[in-house]
């Protein structure tokens, strides 16, 4: 199977090189660009499978460039992950509203970045038969919809499965109840935020027997996070 092609658009060379090294080690085919002009040249040569786009670029900002890409028929469906040092909630909202599929705040770990890239690429197409999410001995098979602890299959309801799949695809990031409702239940479904708490309890109960309930963590005043750093 051909490696997925990732275009890194970042004006700071040390960051660009660090990200490129991490992605190459993860098996991706990587190209780099220092600004939007160079990125357009790369795109004209070969359309990437995903773009990592820095917010603060010379000439045209990443936000404006993302909007431009989403208006072009060639790049309208190009997945974009925004990279930025801006961590305020309104900045996150602005980044996502520009058309970005995900948003990562600097500094970030290469391991988390690779996990985010895999999650965004999965949304763009059917899961492959070999796609399995893993965390500390917990496995979630995207093709068969089975969750296992070692060789033991775990039983859980469909909503708990979708919650766990979302969490494992987006590790180490805090999500509010409202964000979980939008991402797991869907923005067109009207249920109370308290519903999230009920299903979190059920998910933890399903994981508890094998000690994985501690991976689903409550962040007081903010929401929930899936983390192997217990």
FIKOLZA-1660 file (N, C-alpha, C; in steps of 0.1 Angstrom, whole numbers, plus 5000, padded with zeros to 4 digits):
% residues 230
   i   px   py   pz ch aa at
   1 5009 4988 5000  A  X  N
   1 5000 5000 5000  A  X CA
   1 5009 5012 5000  A  X  C
   2 5006 5022 4991  A  X  N
   2 5014 5034 4990  A  X CA
   2 5012 5043 5003  A  X  C
   3 5024 5049 5007  A  X  N
   3 5023 5057 5019  A  X CA
   3 5015 5070 5016  A  X  C
   4 5008 5074 5026  A  X  N
   4 5000 5087 5026  A  X CA
   4 5010 5099 5024  A  X  C
   5 5006 5108 5016  A  X  N
   5 5014 5120 5013  A  X CA
   5 5010 5132 5022  A  X  C
   6 5019 5137 5030  A  X  N
   6 5016 5148 5039  A  X CA
   6 5024 5160 5035  A  X  C
   7 5018 5172 5034  A  X  N
   7 5024 5184 5031  A  X CA
   7 5025 5193 5043  A  X  C
   8 5037 5196 5048  A  X  N
   8 5039 5204 5060  A  X CA
   8 5041 5219 5055  A  X  C
   9 5033 5228 5059  A  X  N
   9 5034 5242 5056  A  X CA
   9 5037 5249 5069  A  X  C
  10 5050 5253 5071  A  X  N
  10 5055 5258 5083  A  X CA
  10 5067 5267 5080  A  X  C
  11 5067 5279 5085  A  X  N
  11 5078 5288 5081  A  X CA
  11 5090 5287 5091  A  X  C
  12 5089 5281 5102  A  X  N
  12 5100 5279 5111  A  X CA
  12 5107 5265 5108  A  X  C
  13 5119 5267 5102  A  X  N
  13 5126 5255 5097  A  X CA
  13 5128 5244 5108  A  X  C
  14 5132 5247 5120  A  X  N
  14 5134 5236 5130  A  X CA
  14 5122 5228 5133  A  X  C
  15 5110 5235 5134  A  X  N
  15 5098 5228 5136  A  X CA
  15 5094 5220 5124  A  X  C
  16 5096 5226 5112  A  X  N
  16 5093 5218 5100  A  X CA
  16 5101 5206 5099  A  X  C
  17 5114 5207 5102  A  X  N
  17 5123 5195 5101  A  X CA
  17 5119 5185 5111  A  X  C
  18 5116 5189 5123  A  X  N
  18 5112 5180 5134  A  X CA
  18 5100 5172 5130  A  X  C
  19 5090 5179 5125  A  X  N
  19 5077 5172 5121  A  X CA
  19 5080 5163 5110  A  X  C
  20 5088 5167 5100  A  X  N
  20 5090 5159 5088  A  X CA
  20 5097 5146 5092  A  X  C
  21 5107 5147 5102  A  X  N
  21 5114 5135 5106  A  X CA
  21 5105 5126 5113  A  X  C
  22 5096 5131 5122  A  X  N
  22 5087 5122 5129  A  X CA
  22 5077 5115 5120  A  X  C
  23 5072 5122 5110  A  X  N
  23 5062 5117 5100  A  X CA
  23 5069 5106 5091  A  X  C
  24 5081 5109 5087  A  X  N
  24 5089 5099 5079  A  X CA
  24 5091 5087 5086  A  X  C
  25 5094 5088 5099  A  X  N
  25 5096 5076 5108  A  X CA
  25 5083 5068 5110  A  X  C
  26 5072 5075 5109  A  X  N
  26 5059 5069 5110  A  X CA
  26 5054 5063 5097  A  X  C
  27 5062 5064 5086  A  X  N
  27 5059 5058 5074  A  X CA
  27 5052 5067 5063  A  X  C
  28 5051 5080 5066  A  X  N
  28 5045 5089 5057  A  X CA
  28 5055 5094 5046  A  X  C
  29 5049 5098 5035  A  X  N
  29 5057 5104 5024  A  X CA
  29 5055 5119 5027  A  X  C
  30 5066 5127 5029  A  X  N
  30 5065 5140 5034  A  X CA
  30 5071 5150 5024  A  X  C
  31 5064 5162 5022  A  X  N
  31 5070 5173 5015  A  X CA
  31 5068 5185 5024  A  X  C
  32 5077 5195 5022  A  X  N
  32 5077 5207 5030  A  X CA
  32 5075 5220 5022  A  X  C
  33 5069 5230 5029  A  X  N
  33 5068 5243 5023  A  X CA
  33 5069 5254 5034  A  X  C
  34 5075 5265 5031  A  X  N
  34 5077 5275 5041  A  X CA
  34 5066 5286 5041  A  X  C
  35 5058 5286 5031  A  X  N
  35 5047 5296 5030  A  X CA
  35 5037 5291 5020  A  X  C
  36 5026 5299 5019  A  X  N
  36 5015 5295 5011  A  X CA
  36 5019 5294 4996  A  X  C
  37 5028 5303 4992  A  X  N
  37 5032 5303 4978  A  X CA
  37 5039 5290 4974  A  X  C
  38 5049 5286 4983  A  X  N
  38 5055 5273 4981  A  X CA
  38 5045 5261 4982  A  X  C
  39 5036 5262 4991  A  X  N
  39 5026 5252 4992  A  X CA
  39 5018 5250 4979  A  X  C
  40 5014 5261 4973  A  X  N
  40 5007 5260 4960  A  X CA
  40 5015 5253 4950  A  X  C
  41 5028 5255 4949  A  X  N
  41 5036 5249 4940  A  X CA
  41 5036 5234 4942  A  X  C
  42 5038 5230 4955  A  X  N
  42 5038 5216 4959  A  X CA
  42 5025 5209 4955  A  X  C
  43 5014 5216 4958  A  X  N
  43 5000 5211 4954  A  X CA
  43 4998 5209 4939  A  X  C
  44 5004 5218 4932  A  X  N
  44 5002 5217 4917  A  X CA
  44 5010 5205 4912  A  X  C
  45 5021 5202 4919  A  X  N
  45 5029 5190 4915  A  X CA
  45 5023 5177 4919  A  X  C
  46 5017 5177 4931  A  X  N
  46 5011 5165 4936  A  X CA
  46 5001 5169 4948  A  X  C
  47 4989 5165 4946  A  X  N
  47 4979 5168 4957  A  X CA
  47 4982 5159 4969  A  X  C
  48 4984 5165 4981  A  X  N
  48 4987 5157 4993  A  X CA
  48 4974 5150 4998  A  X  C
  49 4976 5140 5006  A  X  N
  49 4965 5134 5013  A  X CA
  49 4960 5142 5025  A  X  C
  50 4969 5150 5031  A  X  N
  50 4966 5158 5042  A  X CA
  50 4977 5169 5043  A  X  C
  51 4972 5181 5048  A  X  N
  51 4981 5192 5050  A  X CA
  51 4982 5196 5065  A  X  C
  52 4995 5198 5070  A  X  N
  52 4997 5204 5083  A  X CA
  52 5000 5218 5080  A  X  C
  53 4992 5227 5086  A  X  N
  53 4992 5241 5082  A  X CA
  53 4994 5250 5094  A  X  C
  54 5005 5258 5094  A  X  N
  54 5008 5267 5105  A  X CA
  54 4999 5279 5104  A  X  C
  55 4995 5284 5115  A  X  N
  55 4986 5296 5116  A  X CA
  55 4993 5308 5111  A  X  C
  56 5005 5311 5117  A  X  N
  56 5013 5323 5115  A  X CA
  56 5023 5321 5103  A  X  C
  57 5019 5324 5091  A  X  N
  57 5027 5323 5079  A  X CA
  57 5031 5337 5074  A  X  C
  58 5042 5338 5067  A  X  N
  58 5045 5351 5061  A  X CA
  58 5036 5353 5048  A  X  C
  59 5032 5365 5046  A  X  N
  59 5024 5368 5034  A  X CA
  59 5009 5366 5036  A  X  C
  60 5004 5354 5037  A  X  N
  60 4990 5351 5040  A  X CA
  60 4990 5342 5052  A  X  C
  61 4981 5344 5061  A  X  N
  61 4980 5336 5073  A  X CA
  61 4975 5322 5070  A  X  C
  62 4977 5312 5078  A  X  N
  62 4972 5299 5077  A  X CA
  62 4957 5299 5076  A  X  C
  63 4951 5307 5084  A  X  N
  63 4936 5308 5085  A  X CA
  63 4931 5312 5071  A  X  C
  64 4936 5323 5065  A  X  N
  64 4932 5328 5052  A  X CA
  64 4935 5318 5041  A  X  C
  65 4946 5311 5042  A  X  N
  65 4950 5302 5032  A  X CA
  65 4941 5290 5033  A  X  C
  66 4937 5285 5045  A  X  N
  66 4928 5274 5046  A  X CA
  66 4914 5277 5040  A  X  C
  67 4910 5290 5042  A  X  N
  67 4897 5294 5036  A  X CA
  67 4898 5294 5020  A  X  C
  68 4910 5298 5015  A  X  N
  68 4912 5298 5001  A  X CA
  68 4912 5284 4995  A  X  C
  69 4918 5275 5002  A  X  N
  69 4919 5261 4998  A  X CA
  69 4905 5255 4998  A  X  C
  70 4896 5258 5007  A  X  N
  70 4883 5252 5008  A  X CA
  70 4874 5258 4997  A  X  C
  71 4877 5269 4991  A  X  N
  71 4869 5274 4980  A  X CA
  71 4874 5269 4966  A  X  C
  72 4885 5262 4966  A  X  N
  72 4890 5257 4953  A  X CA
  72 4886 5243 4951  A  X  C
  73 4880 5240 4940  A  X  N
  73 4875 5226 4937  A  X CA
  73 4886 5215 4939  A  X  C
  74 4898 5219 4935  A  X  N
  74 4909 5209 4936  A  X CA
  74 4912 5205 4951  A  X  C
  75 4911 5215 4960  A  X  N
  75 4916 5213 4974  A  X CA
  75 4904 5213 4984  A  X  C
  76 4892 5214 4979  A  X  N
  76 4881 5216 4988  A  X CA
  76 4880 5205 4998  A  X  C
  77 4883 5193 4995  A  X  N
  77 4882 5181 5004  A  X CA
  77 4895 5177 5010  A  X  C
  78 4905 5186 5008  A  X  N
  78 4919 5183 5014  A  X CA
  78 4918 5184 5029  A  X  C
  79 4921 5173 5037  A  X  N
  79 4921 5174 5052  A  X CA
  79 4932 5183 5056  A  X  C
  80 4929 5192 5066  A  X  N
  80 4939 5201 5071  A  X CA
  80 4939 5200 5087  A  X  C
  81 4951 5199 5092  A  X  N
  81 4953 5201 5106  A  X CA
  81 4961 5214 5109  A  X  C
  82 4955 5223 5117  A  X  N
  82 4961 5236 5119  A  X CA
  82 4971 5234 5131  A  X  C
  83 4983 5240 5129  A  X  N
  83 4993 5240 5139  A  X CA
  83 4995 5255 5144  A  X  C
  84 4995 5257 5157  A  X  N
  84 4995 5271 5162  A  X CA
  84 5000 5272 5176  A  X  C
  85 5005 5283 5180  A  X  N
  85 5009 5286 5194  A  X CA
  85 4997 5292 5201  A  X  C
  86 4987 5295 5194  A  X  N
  86 4975 5302 5200  A  X CA
  86 4966 5292 5206  A  X  C
  87 4963 5293 5219  A  X  N
  87 4957 5282 5227  A  X CA
  87 4943 5286 5232  A  X  C
  88 4939 5299 5230  A  X  N
  88 4926 5303 5235  A  X CA
  88 4914 5296 5227  A  X  C
  89 4903 5294 5234  A  X  N
  89 4892 5287 5228  A  X CA
  89 4887 5294 5215  A  X  C
  90 4887 5308 5215  A  X  N
  90 4882 5315 5204  A  X CA
  90 4891 5313 5192  A  X  C
  91 4904 5311 5194  A  X  N
  91 4913 5308 5184  A  X CA
  91 4911 5294 5178  A  X  C
  92 4908 5284 5187  A  X  N
  92 4904 5271 5182  A  X CA
  92 4892 5271 5173  A  X  C
  93 4882 5278 5178  A  X  N
  93 4869 5279 5170  A  X CA
  93 4872 5285 5156  A  X  C
  94 4880 5296 5156  A  X  N
  94 4883 5303 5144  A  X CA
  94 4891 5294 5134  A  X  C
  95 4900 5286 5140  A  X  N
  95 4908 5276 5132  A  X CA
  95 4899 5266 5125  A  X  C
  96 4890 5260 5133  A  X  N
  96 4881 5250 5128  A  X CA
  96 4871 5256 5118  A  X  C
  97 4866 5268 5121  A  X  N
  97 4857 5274 5112  A  X CA
  97 4863 5278 5098  A  X  C
  98 4876 5279 5098  A  X  N
  98 4883 5282 5085  A  X CA
  98 4883 5270 5076  A  X  C
  99 4879 5258 5081  A  X  N
  99 4879 5246 5073  A  X CA
  99 4888 5236 5078  A  X  C
 100 4896 5239 5089  A  X  N
 100 4905 5229 5094  A  X CA
 100 4898 5217 5100  A  X  C
 101 4903 5205 5099  A  X  N
 101 4897 5193 5104  A  X CA
 101 4901 5190 5119  A  X  C
 102 4912 5196 5122  A  X  N
 102 4917 5194 5136  A  X CA
 102 4927 5206 5139  A  X  C
 103 4931 5207 5151  A  X  N
 103 4938 5219 5156  A  X CA
 103 4948 5214 5167  A  X  C
 104 4961 5217 5165  A  X  N
 104 4971 5213 5175  A  X CA
 104 4978 5225 5180  A  X  C
 105 4980 5226 5193  A  X  N
 105 4986 5238 5199  A  X CA
 105 5001 5234 5202  A  X  C
 106 5010 5243 5198  A  X  N
 106 5024 5241 5201  A  X CA
 106 5027 5245 5215  A  X  C
 107 5036 5238 5222  A  X  N
 107 5044 5226 5217  A  X CA
 107 5035 5213 5217  A  X  C
 108 5037 5204 5208  A  X  N
 108 5030 5192 5208  A  X CA
 108 5040 5180 5206  A  X  C
 109 5036 5168 5210  A  X  N
 109 5044 5157 5209  A  X CA
 109 5043 5151 5195  A  X  C
 110 5053 5146 5189  A  X  N
 110 5052 5140 5176  A  X CA
 110 5043 5128 5176  A  X  C
 111 5043 5121 5187  A  X  N
 111 5034 5109 5188  A  X CA
 111 5020 5113 5188  A  X  C
 112 5016 5124 5195  A  X  N
 112 5002 5128 5194  A  X CA
 112 4999 5133 5180  A  X  C
 113 5008 5140 5174  A  X  N
 113 5005 5145 5160  A  X CA
 113 5002 5133 5151  A  X  C
 114 5010 5123 5152  A  X  N
 114 5008 5111 5143  A  X CA
 114 4994 5105 5146  A  X  C
 115 4990 5104 5158  A  X  N
 115 4977 5099 5162  A  X CA
 115 4966 5108 5156  A  X  C
 116 4968 5121 5156  A  X  N
 116 4958 5130 5151  A  X CA
 116 4957 5128 5136  A  X  C
 117 4968 5127 5129  A  X  N
 117 4969 5125 5115  A  X CA
 117 4961 5112 5111  A  X  C
 118 4964 5102 5118  A  X  N
 118 4957 5089 5115  A  X CA
 118 4942 5090 5116  A  X  C
 119 4938 5097 5127  A  X  N
 119 4924 5099 5130  A  X CA
 119 4917 5107 5119  A  X  C
 120 4923 5118 5114  A  X  N
 120 4917 5126 5104  A  X CA
 120 4917 5119 5090  A  X  C
 121 4928 5111 5087  A  X  N
 121 4928 5104 5075  A  X CA
 121 4917 5093 5075  A  X  C
 122 4914 5087 5087  A  X  N
 122 4904 5077 5087  A  X CA
 122 4890 5083 5084  A  X  C
 123 4888 5095 5088  A  X  N
 123 4875 5101 5085  A  X CA
 123 4872 5103 5070  A  X  C
 124 4883 5103 5062  A  X  N
 124 4881 5106 5048  A  X CA
 124 4878 5094 5040  A  X  C
 125 4879 5082 5046  A  X  N
 125 4876 5070 5038  A  X CA
 125 4873 5058 5048  A  X  C
 126 4869 5047 5042  A  X  N
 126 4866 5035 5050  A  X CA
 126 4878 5030 5057  A  X  C
 127 4876 5024 5069  A  X  N
 127 4887 5019 5077  A  X CA
 127 4892 5006 5070  A  X  C
 128 4905 5005 5070  A  X  N
 128 4912 4993 5065  A  X CA
 128 4910 4982 5074  A  X  C
 129 4912 4970 5069  A  X  N
 129 4910 4958 5077  A  X CA
 129 4920 4957 5088  A  X  C
 130 4932 4964 5086  A  X  N
 130 4942 4962 5096  A  X CA
 130 4943 4974 5105  A  X  C
 131 4933 4983 5105  A  X  N
 131 4934 4995 5114  A  X CA
 131 4929 4991 5128  A  X  C
 132 4938 4992 5137  A  X  N
 132 4935 4989 5151  A  X CA
 132 4941 5000 5160  A  X  C
 133 4933 5006 5168  A  X  N
 133 4938 5015 5178  A  X CA
 133 4942 5008 5190  A  X  C
 134 4954 5012 5196  A  X  N
 134 4959 5005 5208  A  X CA
 134 4963 5015 5218  A  X  C
 135 4962 5011 5231  A  X  N
 135 4966 5019 5242  A  X CA
 135 4968 5010 5254  A  X  C
 136 4981 5008 5258  A  X  N
 136 4984 5001 5270  A  X CA
 136 4977 4987 5271  A  X  C
 137 4977 4980 5260  A  X  N
 137 4971 4967 5261  A  X CA
 137 4956 4966 5257  A  X  C
 138 4950 4978 5256  A  X  N
 138 4936 4979 5251  A  X CA
 138 4936 4981 5236  A  X  C
 139 4928 4973 5229  A  X  N
 139 4928 4973 5214  A  X CA
 139 4913 4976 5209  A  X  C
 140 4912 4984 5199  A  X  N
 140 4899 4986 5193  A  X CA
 140 4901 4984 5178  A  X  C
 141 4894 4974 5173  A  X  N
 141 4894 4970 5159  A  X CA
 141 4884 4978 5151  A  X  C
 142 4888 4987 5142  A  X  N
 142 4878 4995 5135  A  X CA
 142 4870 4987 5125  A  X  C
 143 4876 4977 5120  A  X  N
 143 4869 4969 5109  A  X CA
 143 4858 4960 5116  A  X  C
 144 4861 4953 5127  A  X  N
 144 4851 4944 5133  A  X CA
 144 4843 4950 5144  A  X  C
 145 4847 4963 5148  A  X  N
 145 4840 4970 5159  A  X CA
 145 4841 4962 5172  A  X  C
 146 4853 4955 5174  A  X  N
 146 4855 4948 5187  A  X CA
 146 4865 4955 5195  A  X  C
 147 4863 4954 5208  A  X  N
 147 4873 4960 5218  A  X CA
 147 4878 4948 5226  A  X  C
 148 4891 4948 5228  A  X  N
 148 4897 4937 5236  A  X CA
 148 4908 4942 5245  A  X  C
 149 4909 4934 5256  A  X  N
 149 4919 4936 5266  A  X CA
 149 4928 4924 5265  A  X  C
 150 4939 4925 5258  A  X  N
 150 4947 4913 5256  A  X CA
 150 4939 4904 5246  A  X  C
 151 4936 4891 5251  A  X  N
 151 4928 4882 5243  A  X CA
 151 4914 4882 5247  A  X  C
 152 4910 4890 5256  A  X  N
 152 4896 4890 5261  A  X CA
 152 4888 4901 5254  A  X  C
 153 4877 4897 5248  A  X  N
 153 4867 4907 5242  A  X CA
 153 4859 4914 5253  A  X  C
 154 4858 4927 5252  A  X  N
 154 4850 4935 5261  A  X CA
 154 4836 4938 5256  A  X  C
 155 4826 4937 5264  A  X  N
 155 4812 4940 5260  A  X CA
 155 4809 4954 5264  A  X  C
 156 4804 4962 5254  A  X  N
 156 4799 4975 5256  A  X CA
 156 4789 4979 5246  A  X  C
 157 4780 4989 5249  A  X  N
 157 4770 4993 5240  A  X CA
 157 4776 5001 5228  A  X  C
 158 4768 5004 5218  A  X  N
 158 4773 5011 5206  A  X CA
 158 4777 5025 5209  A  X  C
 159 4770 5032 5218  A  X  N
 159 4774 5046 5222  A  X CA
 159 4788 5046 5229  A  X  C
 160 4789 5036 5238  A  X  N
 160 4802 5035 5246  A  X CA
 160 4813 5032 5236  A  X  C
 161 4810 5023 5226  A  X  N
 161 4821 5020 5216  A  X CA
 161 4825 5032 5208  A  X  C
 162 4815 5041 5204  A  X  N
 162 4818 5053 5196  A  X CA
 162 4826 5063 5205  A  X  C
 163 4823 5064 5217  A  X  N
 163 4830 5072 5227  A  X CA
 163 4845 5068 5228  A  X  C
 164 4846 5055 5230  A  X  N
 164 4860 5049 5231  A  X CA
 164 4868 5051 5218  A  X  C
 165 4862 5049 5207  A  X  N
 165 4869 5050 5194  A  X CA
 165 4873 5065 5193  A  X  C
 166 4864 5074 5196  A  X  N
 166 4868 5088 5195  A  X CA
 166 4879 5092 5204  A  X  C
 167 4878 5087 5217  A  X  N
 167 4889 5090 5226  A  X CA
 167 4902 5084 5222  A  X  C
 168 4902 5072 5218  A  X  N
 168 4915 5065 5214  A  X CA
 168 4921 5072 5202  A  X  C
 169 4913 5077 5193  A  X  N
 169 4918 5084 5181  A  X CA
 169 4923 5098 5184  A  X  C
 170 4919 5104 5196  A  X  N
 170 4923 5117 5200  A  X CA
 170 4928 5117 5214  A  X  C
 171 4939 5110 5216  A  X  N
 171 4945 5109 5230  A  X CA
 171 4950 5122 5235  A  X  C
 172 4951 5123 5248  A  X  N
 172 4957 5134 5256  A  X CA
 172 4951 5148 5253  A  X  C
 173 4939 5148 5248  A  X  N
 173 4932 5161 5246  A  X CA
 173 4919 5162 5254  A  X  C
 174 4917 5173 5260  A  X  N
 174 4905 5175 5268  A  X CA
 174 4893 5179 5259  A  X  C
 175 4882 5172 5260  A  X  N
 175 4870 5176 5253  A  X CA
 175 4859 5179 5263  A  X  C
 176 4852 5190 5261  A  X  N
 176 4840 5193 5269  A  X CA
 176 4828 5184 5265  A  X  C
 177 4818 5184 5274  A  X  N
 177 4806 5176 5271  A  X CA
 177 4800 5180 5258  A  X  C
 178 4799 5193 5255  A  X  N
 178 4794 5198 5243  A  X CA
 178 4801 5193 5231  A  X  C
 179 4815 5194 5231  A  X  N
 179 4823 5189 5220  A  X CA
 179 4821 5174 5218  A  X  C
 180 4820 5166 5229  A  X  N
 180 4818 5152 5227  A  X CA
 180 4804 5149 5221  A  X  C
 181 4794 5157 5225  A  X  N
 181 4781 5155 5219  A  X CA
 181 4782 5157 5204  A  X  C
 182 4789 5168 5199  A  X  N
 182 4790 5171 5185  A  X CA
 182 4798 5160 5178  A  X  C
 183 4809 5156 5184  A  X  N
 183 4818 5146 5177  A  X CA
 183 4813 5132 5177  A  X  C
 184 4806 5128 5188  A  X  N
 184 4802 5114 5189  A  X CA
 184 4787 5112 5186  A  X  C
 185 4779 5121 5191  A  X  N
 185 4764 5119 5188  A  X CA
 185 4761 5126 5175  A  X  C
 186 4768 5137 5172  A  X  N
 186 4764 5144 5159  A  X CA
 186 4758 5158 5163  A  X  C
 187 4761 5168 5155  A  X  N
 187 4756 5181 5158  A  X CA
 187 4741 5183 5156  A  X  C
 188 4735 5174 5149  A  X  N
 188 4720 5175 5146  A  X CA
 188 4712 5167 5156  A  X  C
 189 4719 5161 5166  A  X  N
 189 4712 5153 5176  A  X CA
 189 4710 5162 5189  A  X  C
 190 4698 5163 5194  A  X  N
 190 4696 5172 5206  A  X CA
 190 4694 5164 5218  A  X  C
 191 4704 5162 5226  A  X  N
 191 4704 5155 5239  A  X CA
 191 4711 5164 5249  A  X  C
 192 4708 5162 5262  A  X  N
 192 4714 5170 5272  A  X CA
 192 4728 5166 5275  A  X  C
 193 4736 5176 5279  A  X  N
 193 4750 5173 5281  A  X CA
 193 4752 5163 5292  A  X  C
 194 4742 5162 5302  A  X  N
 194 4743 5152 5312  A  X CA
 194 4744 5138 5307  A  X  C
 195 4738 5136 5295  A  X  N
 195 4738 5123 5288  A  X CA
 195 4753 5118 5287  A  X  C
 196 4762 5127 5284  A  X  N
 196 4776 5123 5282  A  X CA
 196 4781 5116 5295  A  X  C
 197 4778 5122 5307  A  X  N
 197 4782 5117 5319  A  X CA
 197 4778 5102 5321  A  X  C
 198 4765 5100 5317  A  X  N
 198 4759 5086 5319  A  X CA
 198 4767 5076 5311  A  X  C
 199 4770 5080 5298  A  X  N
 199 4777 5070 5290  A  X CA
 199 4792 5069 5293  A  X  C
 200 4798 5080 5299  A  X  N
 200 4812 5079 5304  A  X CA
 200 4812 5068 5315  A  X  C
 201 4802 5069 5324  A  X  N
 201 4802 5059 5335  A  X CA
 201 4800 5045 5330  A  X  C
 202 4792 5043 5320  A  X  N
 202 4790 5030 5314  A  X CA
 202 4803 5025 5307  A  X  C
 203 4810 5034 5300  A  X  N
 203 4822 5031 5294  A  X CA
 203 4833 5026 5304  A  X  C
 204 4834 5034 5315  A  X  N
 204 4843 5031 5325  A  X CA
 204 4840 5017 5332  A  X  C
 205 4827 5014 5333  A  X  N
 205 4823 5001 5339  A  X CA
 205 4827 4990 5330  A  X  C
 206 4826 4992 5317  A  X  N
 206 4830 4982 5307  A  X CA
 206 4845 4979 5307  A  X  C
 207 4853 4990 5310  A  X  N
 207 4867 4989 5310  A  X CA
 207 4873 4985 5324  A  X  C
 208 4865 4986 5334  A  X  N
 208 4869 4985 5348  A  X CA
 208 4876 4972 5351  A  X  C
 209 4869 4961 5347  A  X  N
 209 4874 4947 5350  A  X CA
 209 4889 4945 5347  A  X  C
 210 4893 4952 5337  A  X  N
 210 4907 4949 5332  A  X CA
 210 4916 4962 5336  A  X  C
 211 4911 4971 5344  A  X  N
 211 4919 4982 5348  A  X CA
 211 4920 4993 5339  A  X  C
 212 4913 4993 5328  A  X  N
 212 4914 5004 5318  A  X CA
 212 4905 5016 5320  A  X  C
 213 4897 5015 5330  A  X  N
 213 4888 5027 5333  A  X CA
 213 4895 5039 5337  A  X  C
 214 4908 5038 5342  A  X  N
 214 4916 5049 5346  A  X CA
 214 4920 5057 5334  A  X  C
 215 4919 5051 5322  A  X  N
 215 4924 5059 5310  A  X CA
 215 4914 5070 5306  A  X  C
 216 4901 5068 5310  A  X  N
 216 4891 5078 5307  A  X CA
 216 4891 5088 5319  A  X  C
 217 4896 5099 5318  A  X  N
 217 4899 5108 5329  A  X CA
 217 4890 5120 5329  A  X  C
 218 4885 5124 5341  A  X  N
 218 4877 5136 5343  A  X CA
 218 4887 5148 5346  A  X  C
 219 4885 5158 5338  A  X  N
 219 4893 5170 5340  A  X CA
 219 4883 5181 5346  A  X  C
 220 4885 5183 5359  A  X  N
 220 4875 5191 5366  A  X CA
 220 4873 5205 5359  A  X  C
 221 4860 5208 5357  A  X  N
 221 4857 5221 5351  A  X CA
 221 4859 5222 5336  A  X  C
 222 4864 5211 5330  A  X  N
 222 4867 5212 5316  A  X CA
 222 4860 5201 5307  A  X  C
 223 4860 5189 5313  A  X  N
 223 4854 5178 5305  A  X CA
 223 4861 5165 5307  A  X  C
 224 4864 5158 5296  A  X  N
 224 4870 5144 5297  A  X CA
 224 4882 5143 5288  A  X  C
 225 4891 5134 5292  A  X  N
 225 4903 5132 5284  A  X CA
 225 4907 5117 5284  A  X  C
 226 4912 5111 5273  A  X  N
 226 4917 5098 5273  A  X CA
 226 4932 5099 5273  A  X  C
 227 4938 5093 5284  A  X  N
 227 4952 5094 5285  A  X CA
 227 4958 5081 5291  A  X  C
 228 4970 5078 5286  A  X  N
 228 4977 5066 5292  A  X CA
 228 4986 5071 5303  A  X  C
 229 4987 5084 5306  A  X  N
 229 4995 5090 5317  A  X CA
 229 4986 5090 5329  A  X  C
 230 4985 5079 5336  A  X  N
 230 4976 5078 5347  A  X CA
 230 4983 5083 5360  A  X  C
% end
